[in-house]
Amino acid sequence: MKKIFLLMFLCFLLTACKDKSDIKFEKADIETLEESSEASLEESVLETTALEEYIDVFVSGCVNNPDVYTLKKGSIINEAVKMAGGFSEGACKDYVNLAKKLEGGEHIVIPSVDEVESASFQMPVDEAKDSQGVALVNINTATKEELMCLPGIGERKADSIIEYRKSKSFSSPEDIMNISGIKEAAFNKIKDKICIN
């Protein structure tokens, strides 16, 4: 393309001049023309690249090369899995929606068939947060240690919460008052720190 442009320019100059003896091209002139066309080409490539946006996603689980990958904004999970070397042996390929568009900072986990069949696999979920951005404690799924981080909840009350939810999940934060020893005063201390999903 550069050579065609250069030849057209030279032909134009040759036909535009009446006296051919006036036209003298030095090798340096031709090199300067080539350099300037290369520079403008590089600038247009840089401008195009700057317009494209990229996102980072973490791909883990049953893929060959789990890691953080950079993809174009608007990419789908299937592209991220391919960048991570594809599915590894035993991956449950149908568990994740491969056509879903990715968001920046997303964590894609590909479970194994065994994990899905044993129902031991849980997709990572965004934590619920309070108005200051502090993670809330989900009383339906929290561990004993997480429950004990709540004000007024000791080991016995944490055990009672876990025992209660084995037979029935909490349908609202207020349901925690069904636990012996947690009444309205105790609930008021923790109500802004708990959630149910």
BAFI-3210 file (N, C-alpha, C; in Angstrom, 3 decimals, decimal comma, padded with zeros to 6 digits):
// residues 197
n [1|2|3|4|5|6|7|8|9|10|11|12|13|14|15|16|17|18|19|20|21|22|23|24|25|26|27|28|29|30|31|32|33|34|35|36|37|38|39|40|41|42|43|44|45|46|47|48|49|50|51|52|53|54|55|56|57|58|59|60|61|62|63|64|65|66|67|68|69|70|71|72|73|74|75|76|77|78|79|80|81|82|83|84|85|86|87|88|89|90|91|92|93|94|95|96|97|98|99|100|101|102|103|104|105|106|107|108|109|110|111|112|113|114|115|116|117|118|119|120|121|122|123|124|125|126|127|128|129|130|131|132|133|134|135|136|137|138|139|140|141|142|143|144|145|146|147|148|149|150|151|152|153|154|155|156|157|158|159|160|161|162|163|164|165|166|167|168|169|170|171|172|173|174|175|176|177|178|179|180|181|182|183|184|185|186|187|188|189|190|191|192|193|194|195|196|197]
n.u [000,833|001,917|003,937|002,495|001,195|003,433|004,462|002,344|002,482|005,003|004,579|002,685|004,212|006,099|004,535|003,504|005,534|007,148|009,685|011,776|014,314|014,360|013,508|014,687|015,311|016,337|017,678|017,304|015,059|012,999|013,094|012,344|009,701|008,619|009,011|007,349|004,844|004,723|004,737|002,272|000,576|001,108|000,159|-002,608|-003,231|-002,670|-004,623|-006,972|-006,660|-006,745|-009,408|-010,710|-012,003|-010,934|-011,291|-010,632|-010,732|-011,130|-010,426|-011,132|-011,051|-012,094|-010,268|-007,557|-005,483|-005,759|-006,199|-005,819|-007,253|-007,102|-009,553|-011,433|-013,894|-017,230|-016,820|-017,486|-018,137|-017,236|-015,037|-013,240|-012,789|-011,530|-009,176|-008,065|-007,013|-008,923|-011,396|-010,589|-009,924|-012,795|-014,398|-017,491|-019,098|-021,544|-022,554|-022,019|-023,117|-021,988|-022,365|-022,767|-022,225|-019,262|-018,310|-016,126|-013,662|-014,890|-015,385|-014,977|-015,953|-015,356|-016,930|-016,308|-017,659|-018,129|-018,318|-020,660|-022,545|-022,440|-023,427|-021,824|-020,762|-020,729|-021,592|-019,578|-020,814|-021,850|-021,234|-023,668|-023,928|-023,633|-024,634|-022,168|-020,527|-019,645|-019,470|-022,404|-023,646|-024,816|-027,407|-028,459|-026,456|-024,011|-020,929|-020,142|-018,145|-018,388|-020,941|-020,464|-019,106|-020,944|-022,467|-023,180|-023,639|-022,693|-020,890|-022,836|-025,286|-024,693|-024,446|-027,101|-028,420|-027,418|-028,381|-031,152|-031,541|-031,115|-033,454|-035,251|-035,122|-034,171|-036,593|-036,794|-034,848|-035,823|-036,676|-034,655|-035,160|-036,524|-034,760|-033,647|-032,896|-032,375|-033,862|-035,898|-034,213|-031,620|-031,796|-032,030|-029,409|-028,066|-029,471|-028,807|-026,605|-027,003|-028,261|-030,474|-030,027]
n.v [-001,197|001,246|001,454|001,633|004,067|005,740|005,365|006,402|009,062|009,800|009,466|011,461|013,751|013,544|013,827|016,338|018,176|020,071|020,162|017,598|017,492|019,017|017,474|015,784|013,143|012,159|009,415|009,789|011,468|009,757|007,867|009,497|010,071|007,482|006,996|008,946|008,102|005,637|006,465|007,836|005,700|004,094|005,827|005,842|003,193|003,110|004,905|003,496|001,238|002,468|003,175|000,785|-001,094|-002,912|-005,731|-007,399|-010,759|-013,490|-016,803|-019,974|-023,268|-026,149|-025,793|-025,678|-023,807|-021,990|-018,566|-014,938|-013,157|-010,922|-009,505|-008,316|-005,824|-006,883|-009,478|-013,036|-015,754|-018,154|-017,373|-016,600|-019,041|-020,427|-018,892|-019,643|-022,071|-023,948|-026,459|-028,638|-032,136|-033,863|-031,672|-029,969|-029,079|-027,999|-026,577|-023,861|-020,861|-020,435|-018,462|-016,091|-012,616|-011,041|-009,283|-006,757|-007,787|-010,099|-013,440|-016,513|-019,743|-023,027|-025,915|-029,375|-032,461|-034,281|-032,572|-031,164|-033,226|-034,203|-032,091|-030,374|-028,129|-024,609|-021,697|-018,750|-015,897|-012,473|-010,603|-009,423|-006,057|-003,482|-000,007|001,256|-000,307|-002,607|-006,111|-008,047|-010,461|-013,512|-015,118|-017,530|-019,012|-018,568|-019,386|-020,853|-019,308|-016,893|-016,100|-015,695|-013,334|-011,372|-008,817|-009,764|-012,422|-015,426|-018,559|-020,534|-019,396|-019,148|-021,851|-022,586|-021,112|-022,345|-024,929|-024,444|-023,628|-025,980|-027,389|-025,501|-022,681|-019,221|-016,878|-014,187|-011,463|-010,921|-013,355|-014,451|-013,954|-016,104|-017,751|-019,002|-016,743|-014,612|-011,751|-008,803|-006,602|-007,663|-008,301|-005,742|-004,841|-006,283|-006,188|-004,530|-005,731|-008,181|-010,529|-012,417|-013,604]
n.w [000,000|000,827|-001,056|-003,434|-003,067|-003,005|-005,585|-007,110|-006,317|-007,279|-010,060|-010,470|-009,931|-011,971|-014,309|-013,888|-014,179|-016,722|-017,735|-017,619|-016,631|-014,382|-012,285|-009,602|-007,636|-004,571|-002,726|-000,016|000,049|-000,772|001,306|003,435|002,742|002,965|005,725|006,889|006,015|007,292|009,991|010,169|009,725|011,995|013,994|013,427|013,985|016,738|017,671|017,047|018,709|021,208|021,382|021,808|024,496|027,369|029,587|032,722|033,748|036,041|035,608|036,751|038,291|036,566|034,233|031,866|032,278|034,786|035,566|035,584|032,969|030,158|028,218|025,356|025,918|026,178|025,502|025,691|028,041|026,914|025,327|027,305|028,587|026,517|026,327|028,714|028,162|027,590|028,549|031,241|031,924|032,996|033,429|033,953|031,404|030,700|032,817|033,180|031,639|028,615|026,733|028,002|028,503|029,627|032,617|033,870|036,218|036,946|038,279|036,961|037,419|036,623|037,277|038,276|036,952|039,001|041,273|040,705|040,554|043,174|044,470|045,882|044,979|044,832|043,187|043,089|044,757|044,689|047,556|049,851|050,881|053,388|053,866|054,127|052,656|053,876|054,195|054,601|056,976|055,998|057,318|056,625|055,442|056,658|058,345|061,552|062,772|061,363|062,147|064,859|064,801|064,890|066,921|070,247|069,640|070,607|070,967|071,657|070,739|068,029|067,332|067,791|065,794|063,478|063,865|063,797|061,105|059,756|059,591|058,711|056,678|057,160|056,452|056,597|057,954|060,526|061,461|062,921|065,521|066,412|067,542|070,606|073,168|071,535|071,264|070,755|071,524|071,216|068,507|067,361|067,583|065,666|063,285|061,100|060,141|059,081|056,585|054,404|051,988]
ca.u [000,000|002,821|004,667|001,554|001,032|004,680|004,533|001,360|003,006|006,102|003,978|002,064|005,276|006,708|003,631|003,219|006,664|007,380|011,091|012,127|015,625|014,170|013,126|015,784|014,924|017,415|017,251|016,869|013,690|012,090|013,061|011,565|008,300|008,236|008,952|006,179|003,641|004,736|004,367|000,829|-000,074|001,231|-000,737|-003,992|-003,364|-002,739|-005,921|-007,970|-006,474|-007,168|-010,859|-011,185|-011,910|-010,607|-011,660|-009,887|-011,570|-010,409|-011,005|-010,562|-011,795|-011,671|-009,679|-006,159|-004,568|-006,494|-005,449|-006,537|-007,084|-007,600|-010,346|-012,148|-015,200|-018,267|-016,481|-018,349|-017,421|-016,572|-013,735|-012,378|-012,415|-010,531|-007,908|-007,540|-006,564|-010,049|-011,835|-009,721|-010,638|-013,775|-015,151|-018,924|-019,139|-022,888|-022,986|-021,865|-023,640|-020,818|-022,717|-022,969|-021,231|-018,450|-018,128|-014,784|-013,466|-015,713|-014,711|-015,644|-015,530|-015,860|-016,898|-016,163|-018,903|-018,295|-018,785|-022,058|-023,363|-022,512|-024,018|-020,918|-020,261|-021,544|-021,031|-019,294|-021,843|-021,468|-021,688|-024,529|-023,156|-024,408|-024,454|-020,747|-019,790|-019,189|-020,228|-023,399|-023,576|-026,004|-027,720|-028,824|-025,286|-022,780|-020,285|-020,227|-017,214|-018,963|-022,059|-019,923|-018,593|-022,052|-022,545|-024,086|-023,788|-021,589|-020,812|-024,117|-026,302|-024,290|-024,843|-028,577|-028,795|-027,085|-029,327|-032,465|-031,635|-031,064|-034,828|-036,031|-034,269|-034,711|-037,235|-036,567|-033,890|-036,542|-036,837|-033,584|-035,703|-037,050|-033,682|-033,686|-031,899|-032,317|-035,137|-035,885|-033,030|-030,461|-032,018|-031,731|-027,954|-027,496|-030,341|-028,155|-025,393|-027,359|-029,140|-030,932|-029,629]
ca.v [000,000|002,398|001,532|002,116|005,493|006,382|005,341|007,364|010,393|010,032|009,638|012,772|014,740|013,439|014,372|017,740|019,008|020,101|019,879|016,439|017,676|019,690|016,498|014,993|012,488|011,540|008,262|010,321|011,977|008,601|007,295|010,412|009,832|006,189|007,135|009,729|007,285|004,631|007,137|008,090|004,401|003,706|006,682|005,400|001,921|003,437|005,514|002,417|000,431|003,251|003,195|-000,502|-001,235|-004,265|-006,101|-008,520|-011,752|-014,610|-018,083|-021,032|-024,520|-027,193|-025,301|-026,111|-022,770|-020,977|-017,325|-013,714|-012,907|-009,654|-009,695|-007,136|-005,613|-007,510|-010,881|-013,984|-016,725|-019,136|-016,823|-016,640|-020,447|-020,740|-018,260|-020,400|-023,377|-024,849|-027,291|-029,750|-033,408|-033,945|-030,419|-029,984|-028,023|-027,438|-025,906|-022,413|-020,319|-019,992|-017,318|-014,901|-011,548|-010,877|-007,984|-006,606|-008,254|-011,280|-014,709|-017,617|-021,024|-024,187|-027,037|-030,720|-033,236|-034,849|-031,518|-030,847|-034,382|-034,329|-030,824|-029,702|-026,930|-023,405|-020,603|-017,579|-014,864|-011,170|-010,452|-008,288|-005,094|-002,427|001,307|001,621|-001,259|-003,740|-007,314|-008,497|-011,889|-014,229|-016,041|-018,833|-019,750|-018,200|-020,381|-020,560|-018,208|-015,660|-015,727|-015,219|-011,967|-010,444|-008,410|-010,512|-013,818|-016,269|-019,913|-021,234|-018,831|-019,507|-023,259|-022,618|-020,603|-023,398|-026,030|-023,981|-023,586|-027,341|-027,814|-024,413|-021,508|-017,932|-016,207|-012,748|-011,256|-010,930|-014,751|-014,824|-013,839|-017,425|-018,423|-018,743|-015,777|-013,451|-011,034|-007,535|-005,787|-008,294|-008,171|-004,363|-004,672|-006,987|-006,159|-003,858|-006,481|-009,509|-010,656|-013,804|-014,159]
ca.w [000,000|000,877|-002,326|-004,451|-002,798|-003,394|-007,061|-007,623|-006,040|-008,227|-011,394|-010,486|-010,042|-013,298|-015,331|-013,590|-014,573|-018,163|-018,011|-016,806|-016,020|-013,104|-011,264|-009,063|-006,395|-003,825|-001,922|001,276|-000,117|-000,814|002,653|004,268|002,414|003,550|007,181|007,275|005,815|008,361|011,235|010,168|009,857|013,398|014,762|013,249|014,703|018,162|017,935|017,009|019,911|022,365|021,415|022,295|025,944|027,797|030,951|033,300|034,417|036,638|035,210|037,585|038,304|035,615|032,986|031,811|032,774|035,546|035,752|035,220|031,543|029,641|027,003|024,898|026,536|025,364|025,278|026,396|028,877|026,055|024,934|028,488|028,785|025,470|026,718|029,848|027,680|027,395|029,672|031,617|032,007|034,074|033,581|033,637|030,385|030,556|034,047|033,028|030,385|027,849|025,888|028,846|028,375|030,826|033,261|034,420|037,581|037,209|038,578|036,278|037,986|035,894|038,217|037,718|036,926|040,346|042,181|040,393|040,928|044,637|044,930|046,811|044,315|044,874|042,402|043,923|044,632|045,230|048,931|050,160|051,671|054,010|053,239|054,149|051,837|054,687|053,857|055,573|057,307|055,553|058,416|056,061|054,934|057,378|059,204|062,983|063,056|060,814|063,022|066,133|064,612|065,134|068,327|071,104|069,208|071,062|070,410|071,826|069,846|066,660|067,170|067,713|064,463|062,511|064,122|063,339|059,646|059,202|059,326|058,107|056,438|057,584|055,312|056,775|059,049|061,809|061,890|063,854|066,877|066,782|068,260|072,050|073,630|070,627|071,281|070,010|071,857|070,566|067,062|066,959|067,496|064,501|062,113|059,971|059,805|058,571|055,429|054,268|050,687]
c.u [000,871|003,535|003,764|001,367|002,260|004,812|003,554|001,866|004,128|005,578|003,348|003,126|005,911|005,830|003,356|004,350|006,893|008,793|011,564|013,476|015,516|013,905|014,332|015,326|016,133|016,833|016,707|015,434|012,679|011,971|012,238|010,074|007,810|008,085|007,698|004,893|003,561|004,277|002,863|000,043|-000,045|000,282|-002,186|-004,241|-003,492|-004,085|-007,022|-007,883|-006,971|-008,688|-011,427|-010,999|-011,674|-011,038|-010,783|-010,869|-010,692|-011,138|-010,328|-011,439|-011,224|-011,320|-008,195|-005,178|-005,334|-005,630|-006,368|-006,220|-007,717|-008,291|-010,982|-013,482|-016,259|-017,971|-017,413|-017,496|-016,660|-015,178|-012,748|-011,895|-011,360|-009,179|-007,245|-007,160|-007,669|-010,360|-010,802|-010,579|-011,583|-014,602|-016,613|-019,172|-020,491|-023,343|-022,986|-022,420|-022,486|-021,103|-022,895|-021,843|-020,541|-018,449|-016,695|-014,718|-014,253|-014,849|-015,537|-015,086|-016,175|-015,780|-016,645|-017,523|-019,184|-018,829|-020,263|-022,964|-023,494|-023,113|-023,136|-020,407|-021,249|-020,840|-020,695|-020,360|-021,314|-022,040|-022,623|-023,734|-024,076|-024,079|-023,007|-019,892|-019,233|-020,083|-021,177|-023,226|-024,893|-026,323|-028,169|-027,606|-024,012|-022,235|-020,451|-019,360|-017,760|-020,117|-021,561|-019,290|-019,689|-022,104|-023,587|-024,297|-022,532|-021,675|-022,160|-025,188|-025,973|-024,679|-026,358|-029,069|-028,564|-028,056|-030,708|-032,575|-031,470|-032,461|-035,636|-035,114|-034,969|-035,321|-037,159|-035,563|-034,550|-036,710|-035,756|-034,059|-036,394|-036,008|-033,747|-032,565|-031,731|-033,706|-034,933|-034,639|-031,782|-030,568|-031,651|-030,234|-027,373|-028,287|-029,704|-026,899|-025,687|-028,229|-029,547|-030,576|-028,491]
c.v [001,252|002,576|002,045|003,615|006,270|006,449|006,333|008,793|010,742|010,250|011,015|013,862|014,733|014,058|015,856|018,664|018,914|019,666|018,779|016,605|018,366|018,709|015,680|014,439|011,832|010,356|008,736|010,845|010,832|007,978|008,163|010,223|008,526|006,291|007,887|008,921|006,186|005,247|007,384|006,789|003,931|004,522|006,219|004,077|002,181|004,045|004,460|001,577|001,166|003,272|001,895|-000,577|-002,690|-004,477|-007,260|-009,442|-012,878|-015,887|-019,170|-022,274|-025,480|-026,616|-025,639|-025,096|-021,698|-019,746|-016,142|-013,422|-011,576|-009,917|-008,380|-007,043|-006,179|-008,968|-011,768|-015,006|-017,737|-018,659|-016,868|-018,065|-020,865|-020,139|-019,014|-021,824|-024,388|-025,651|-028,373|-031,013|-033,406|-032,693|-030,620|-028,804|-027,336|-026,625|-024,387|-021,984|-019,703|-018,773|-016,027|-013,890|-011,326|-009,436|-007,921|-007,069|-009,498|-012,519|-015,826|-018,916|-022,141|-025,389|-028,360|-031,401|-033,805|-033,812|-031,222|-031,988|-034,533|-033,087|-030,123|-028,391|-025,788|-022,330|-019,452|-016,522|-013,560|-011,061|-009,262|-007,360|-004,043|-001,095|001,776|000,658|-002,437|-004,936|-007,689|-009,993|-012,533|-015,305|-017,417|-019,656|-019,514|-019,354|-019,951|-019,349|-016,879|-015,178|-015,137|-013,828|-010,929|-010,072|-009,230|-011,964|-014,585|-017,648|-020,638|-020,714|-019,161|-020,954|-023,370|-022,142|-021,687|-024,568|-025,678|-024,085|-024,960|-027,822|-026,756|-023,215|-020,247|-017,251|-014,689|-012,582|-011,333|-012,347|-015,191|-014,711|-015,125|-018,229|-018,018|-017,780|-014,583|-012,836|-009,676|-006,692|-006,343|-008,159|-006,771|-004,100|-005,270|-006,811|-005,496|-004,590|-007,848|-009,429|-012,122|-014,403|-013,382]
c.w [000,000|-000,463|-003,432|-004,301|-003,283|-004,900|-007,668|-007,443|-007,034|-009,644|-011,525|-010,669|-011,431|-014,374|-015,103|-014,052|-016,072|-018,485|-017,077|-016,126|-014,659|-011,963|-010,871|-007,733|-005,791|-003,047|-000,569|001,201|-000,078|000,572|003,599|004,022|003,035|005,061|007,620|007,072|006,877|009,681|011,285|010,299|011,318|014,274|014,639|013,956|016,195|018,532|017,982|018,270|021,145|022,498|021,974|023,810|026,291|029,244|031,405|033,996|034,946|036,263|036,031|037,531|037,279|034,246|033,033|032,386|033,544|035,805|035,470|033,759|031,153|028,311|026,600|025,619|025,603|025,041|026,095|027,153|028,029|025,634|026,099|028,748|027,758|025,820|027,857|029,446|027,480|028,649|029,964|031,722|033,211|034,275|033,220|032,689|030,271|031,759|033,913|031,677|029,598|026,972|026,678|028,642|029,708|031,315|033,781|035,863|037,930|037,470|037,955|036,833|037,172|036,838|037,503|037,739|038,317|041,331|041,967|040,831|042,438|045,288|045,950|046,235|044,463|044,071|043,340|043,694|045,197|046,636|049,039|051,071|052,267|053,354|053,235|053,316|052,608|054,382|054,982|055,810|056,896|056,592|057,918|055,641|055,737|058,214|060,662|063,333|062,550|061,691|064,339|066,020|064,847|066,613|069,098|070,700|069,613|070,438|070,502|070,877|068,381|066,359|067,012|066,348|063,416|062,656|063,575|061,818|058,986|058,837|058,575|057,896|056,932|056,368|055,418|057,913|060,433|062,355|062,868|065,302|067,319|067,555|069,735|072,442|072,704|070,567|070,610|070,282|071,166|069,042|066,583|066,830|066,215|063,214|060,883|059,505|059,206|057,335|055,326|052,911|050,090]
res [m|k|k|i|f|l|l|m|f|l|c|f|l|l|t|a|c|k|d|k|s|d|i|k|f|e|k|a|d|i|e|t|l|e|e|s|s|e|a|s|l|e|e|s|v|l|e|t|t|a|l|e|e|y|i|d|v|f|v|s|g|c|v|n|n|p|d|v|y|t|l|k|k|g|s|i|i|n|e|a|v|k|m|a|g|g|f|s|e|g|a|c|k|d|y|v|n|l|a|k|k|l|e|g|g|e|h|i|v|i|p|s|v|d|e|v|e|s|a|s|f|q|m|p|v|d|e|a|k|d|s|q|g|v|a|l|v|n|i|n|t|a|t|k|e|e|l|m|c|l|p|g|i|g|e|r|k|a|d|s|i|i|e|y|r|k|s|k|s|f|s|s|p|e|d|i|m|n|i|s|g|i|k|e|a|a|f|n|k|i|k|d|k|i|c|i|n]
***
